[in-house]
Structures are given as structure tokens and as C-alpha cells.
Amino acid sequence: MYKTFYSLAQTPFSKDIRPENAFLSIDYQGALGALHYLKERKEWGFS
């Protein structure tokens, strides 16, 4: 409905946010930094 009416390229209320479209707030950057730290330390099982 919104997509055709406003000629949008993608659905505006989707939960699938591409990383390049995410707003890089300080909190978001902090969360990414924490996940990167855990990944490097391999304490949480990331590969």
C-alpha cells in the first residue's frame, strides 16, 4: 500500500534492515563493537 503510493524502493516497515541503511547511532556502534570484541575473543561461539 505505502510502497506503490509513495513510489518507494522497498517496504518502509520491514524488519529486514540492511546494514548500509541502518542509522549508525552511538548505541548501535557500541553494540557492533561489543559483538566484534566477542567474536575476536571467541567467547560467545561466533565463527
N, CA, C and O atoms as a GROMACS GRO file, in nm:
protein
  188
    1MET      N    1   0.082  -0.119   0.000
    1MET     CA    2   0.000   0.000   0.000
    1MET      C    3   0.087   0.126   0.000
    1MET      O    4   0.073   0.212  -0.088
    2TYR      N    5   0.176   0.138   0.097
    2TYR     CA    6   0.263   0.256   0.105
    2TYR      C    7   0.364   0.257  -0.008
    2TYR      O    8   0.398   0.362  -0.064
    3LYS      N    9   0.413   0.138  -0.041
    3LYS     CA   10   0.520   0.126  -0.140
    3LYS      C   11   0.479   0.183  -0.276
    3LYS      O   12   0.555   0.260  -0.336
    4THR      N   13   0.361   0.147  -0.325
    4THR     CA   14   0.317   0.198  -0.455
    4THR      C   15   0.271   0.343  -0.447
    4THR      O   16   0.299   0.421  -0.538
    5PHE      N   17   0.202   0.381  -0.340
    5PHE     CA   18   0.151   0.516  -0.328
    5PHE      C   19   0.263   0.620  -0.325
    5PHE      O   20   0.254   0.725  -0.389
    6TYR      N   21   0.368   0.590  -0.249
    6TYR     CA   22   0.480   0.683  -0.235
    6TYR      C   23   0.598   0.650  -0.328
    6TYR      O   24   0.702   0.715  -0.321
    7SER      N   25   0.582   0.551  -0.414
    7SER     CA   26   0.688   0.507  -0.508
    7SER      C   27   0.817   0.474  -0.436
    7SER      O   28   0.924   0.521  -0.474
    8LEU      N   29   0.807   0.394  -0.331
    8LEU     CA   30   0.923   0.356  -0.251
    8LEU      C   31   0.994   0.238  -0.315
    8LEU      O   32   0.931   0.156  -0.381
    9ALA      N   33   1.124   0.228  -0.294
    9ALA     CA   34   1.203   0.119  -0.349
    9ALA      C   35   1.188  -0.010  -0.269
    9ALA      O   36   1.204  -0.119  -0.323
   10GLN      N   37   1.156   0.002  -0.139
   10GLN     CA   38   1.138  -0.116  -0.054
   10GLN      C   39   1.030  -0.088   0.049
   10GLN      O   40   0.988   0.026   0.066
   11THR      N   41   0.985  -0.192   0.117
   11THR     CA   42   0.879  -0.179   0.215
   11THR      C   43   0.929  -0.095   0.333
   11THR      O   44   1.035  -0.125   0.389
   12PRO      N   45   0.855   0.010   0.372
   12PRO     CA   46   0.906   0.101   0.476
   12PRO      C   47   0.906   0.045   0.617
   12PRO      O   48   0.981   0.093   0.701
   13PHE      N   49   0.823  -0.055   0.647
   13PHE     CA   50   0.812  -0.104   0.784
   13PHE      C   51   0.864  -0.246   0.799
   13PHE      O   52   0.820  -0.320   0.886
   14SER      N   53   0.958  -0.283   0.714
   14SER     CA   54   1.016  -0.416   0.719
   14SER      C   55   1.114  -0.427   0.836
   14SER      O   56   1.176  -0.328   0.875
   15LYS      N   57   1.126  -0.546   0.892
   15LYS     CA   58   1.223  -0.569   0.999
   15LYS      C   59   1.358  -0.610   0.943
   15LYS      O   60   1.454  -0.630   1.018
   16ASP      N   61   1.365  -0.625   0.811
   16ASP     CA   62   1.490  -0.663   0.745
   16ASP      C   63   1.566  -0.537   0.705
   16ASP      O   64   1.549  -0.486   0.594
   17ILE      N   65   1.648  -0.487   0.795
   17ILE     CA   66   1.724  -0.365   0.768
   17ILE      C   67   1.862  -0.405   0.719
   17ILE      O   68   1.934  -0.479   0.786
   18ARG      N   69   1.897  -0.356   0.603
   18ARG     CA   70   2.032  -0.381   0.551
   18ARG      C   71   2.130  -0.296   0.631
   18ARG      O   72   2.099  -0.183   0.668
   19PRO      N   73   2.248  -0.350   0.658
   19PRO     CA   74   2.346  -0.274   0.737
   19PRO      C   75   2.380  -0.137   0.677
   19PRO      O   76   2.405  -0.042   0.751
   20GLU      N   77   2.380  -0.126   0.545
   20GLU     CA   78   2.413   0.003   0.484
   20GLU      C   79   2.301   0.105   0.500
   20GLU      O   80   2.324   0.224   0.480
   21ASN      N   81   2.180   0.060   0.537
   21ASN     CA   82   2.068   0.151   0.557
   21ASN      C   83   2.042   0.182   0.705
   21ASN      O   84   1.956   0.264   0.737
   22ALA      N   85   2.115   0.118   0.793
   22ALA     CA   86   2.094   0.137   0.936
   22ALA      C   87   2.151   0.271   0.981
   22ALA      O   88   2.254   0.316   0.930
   23PHE      N   89   2.084   0.335   1.076
   23PHE     CA   90   2.134   0.459   1.134
   23PHE      C   91   2.244   0.425   1.233
   23PHE      O   92   2.221   0.350   1.328
   24LEU      N   93   2.361   0.480   1.212
   24LEU     CA   94   2.476   0.446   1.295
   24LEU      C   95   2.481   0.535   1.420
   24LEU      O   96   2.568   0.622   1.432
   25SER      N   97   2.388   0.511   1.511
   25SER     CA   98   2.388   0.586   1.636
   25SER      C   99   2.504   0.538   1.723
   25SER      O  100   2.568   0.438   1.693
   26ILE      N  101   2.530   0.610   1.828
   26ILE     CA  102   2.637   0.572   1.920
   26ILE      C  103   2.608   0.436   1.984
   26ILE      O  104   2.699   0.354   1.999
   27ASP      N  105   2.482   0.412   2.021
   27ASP     CA  106   2.445   0.284   2.080
   27ASP      C  107   2.463   0.169   1.981
   27ASP      O  108   2.511   0.062   2.018
   28TYR      N  109   2.424   0.191   1.855
   28TYR     CA  110   2.439   0.089   1.751
   28TYR      C  111   2.586   0.056   1.730
   28TYR      O  112   2.624  -0.060   1.719
   29GLN      N  113   2.669   0.160   1.723
   29GLN     CA  114   2.812   0.138   1.705
   29GLN      C  115   2.873   0.065   1.825
   29GLN      O  116   2.962  -0.018   1.809
   30GLY      N  117   2.824   0.097   1.945
   30GLY     CA  118   2.872   0.028   2.064
   30GLY      C  119   2.835  -0.119   2.064
   30GLY      O  120   2.915  -0.204   2.102
   31ALA      N  121   2.712  -0.149   2.020
   31ALA     CA  122   2.669  -0.289   2.012
   31ALA      C  123   2.752  -0.365   1.909
   31ALA      O  124   2.791  -0.479   1.933
   32LEU      N  125   2.777  -0.304   1.794
   32LEU     CA  126   2.860  -0.368   1.693
   32LEU      C  127   3.002  -0.391   1.744
   32LEU      O  128   3.062  -0.495   1.718
   33GLY      N  129   3.054  -0.294   1.818
   33GLY     CA  130   3.188  -0.308   1.876
   33GLY      C  131   3.194  -0.422   1.977
   33GLY      O  132   3.291  -0.498   1.981
   34ALA      N  133   3.090  -0.434   2.058
   34ALA     CA  134   3.086  -0.542   2.157
   34ALA      C  135   3.077  -0.678   2.089
   34ALA      O  136   3.143  -0.773   2.132
   35LEU      N  137   2.995  -0.688   1.984
   35LEU     CA  138   2.986  -0.815   1.911
   35LEU      C  139   3.117  -0.849   1.842
   35LEU      O  140   3.158  -0.965   1.838
   36HIS      N  141   3.184  -0.748   1.787
   36HIS     CA  142   3.313  -0.771   1.723
   36HIS      C  143   3.416  -0.819   1.827
   36HIS      O  144   3.494  -0.910   1.800
   37TYR      N  145   3.415  -0.759   1.944
   37TYR     CA  146   3.506  -0.799   2.052
   37TYR      C  147   3.481  -0.944   2.092
   37TYR      O  148   3.575  -1.022   2.107
   38LEU      N  149   3.354  -0.980   2.109
   38LEU     CA  150   3.322  -1.118   2.146
   38LEU      C  151   3.362  -1.216   2.036
   38LEU      O  152   3.407  -1.327   2.064
   39LYS      N  153   3.344  -1.175   1.913
   39LYS     CA  154   3.383  -1.261   1.800
   39LYS      C  155   3.534  -1.285   1.800
   39LYS      O  156   3.579  -1.397   1.782
   40GLU      N  157   3.610  -1.178   1.822
   40GLU     CA  158   3.756  -1.191   1.822
   40GLU      C  159   3.805  -1.276   1.940
   40GLU      O  160   3.902  -1.350   1.927
   41ARG      N  161   3.738  -1.264   2.052
   41ARG     CA  162   3.777  -1.339   2.170
   41ARG      C  163   3.722  -1.481   2.170
   41ARG      O  164   3.764  -1.565   2.249
   42LYS      N  165   3.627  -1.506   2.081
   42LYS     CA  166   3.562  -1.638   2.066
   42LYS      C  167   3.500  -1.686   2.197
   42LYS      O  168   3.503  -1.805   2.228
   43GLU      N  169   3.446  -1.594   2.273
   43GLU     CA  170   3.384  -1.632   2.398
   43GLU      C  171   3.234  -1.659   2.385
   43GLU      O  172   3.170  -1.702   2.480
   44TRP      N  173   3.180  -1.633   2.267
   44TRP     CA  174   3.037  -1.650   2.255
   44TRP      C  175   2.999  -1.745   2.142
   44TRP      O  176   2.881  -1.762   2.112
   45GLY      N  177   3.097  -1.806   2.081
   45GLY     CA  178   3.072  -1.906   1.979
   45GLY      C  179   3.049  -1.852   1.839
   45GLY      O  180   2.997  -1.923   1.754
   46PHE      N  181   3.087  -1.728   1.814
   46PHE     CA  182   3.077  -1.677   1.676
   46PHE      C  183   3.189  -1.739   1.594
   46PHE      O  184   3.296  -1.770   1.645
   47SER      N  185   3.162  -1.755   1.468
   47SER     CA  186   3.270  -1.804   1.382
   47SER      C  187   3.294  -1.707   1.269
   47SER      O  188   3.380  -1.730   1.185
   0.00000   0.00000   0.00000
